[in-house]
Amino acid sequence: MAAEVGFKQDLPPKGGYAPISFKRIPAKQVLNAPIIYGGVIASIVIGNFFYKRNMRRLDAEKIEIKSSDLALTPLMLAERDREFLKQCRRNRDAEAKLMENVEGWKVGTWYGHEVYKTLNGKWIDPSADEFYAHCSNHEKKKYNSHVHGLKLD
């Protein structure tokens, strides 16, 4: 053991270590107040532009839908009235067929007595029960659930 290695302590380098930098290094500022306010104002202006453009388009669509509704309302009311009168005719025909073997039966009367009292020949709409007398209960329920959505004169 000719060369016995002795214990060697780890020491700082000659002249010492370099000073430790503990000062705050601020990050590079990308956004500052004028850029942030400019972005907010620009987004408001662009959003307002798109909002107004779309509102004009929606208003034009509403006007078109309303004008088509106004144009079709008389036709739809006429079709509704036509179907109403056709059902009244079917009811009358069904009553005539049902009561053809009953002696003295006149359609639209109760053994010769007028059921409906009319005022100077004006039409009086029958009630829902009379109108759907020869229909199924399903049809009557359908009428009761949909009648509120109809446009009335």
Secondary structure, DSSP 8 states (H G I E B T S, - for coil): --S----------TT-------S---------HHHHHHHHHHHHHHHHHHHHHHHHHHHHHHHHHHHHHHHHHHHHHHHHHHHHHHHHHHHHHHHHHHTTTSTT--TTEETTEESS--STT------HHHHTTTS-HHHHHHHHHHGGGS---
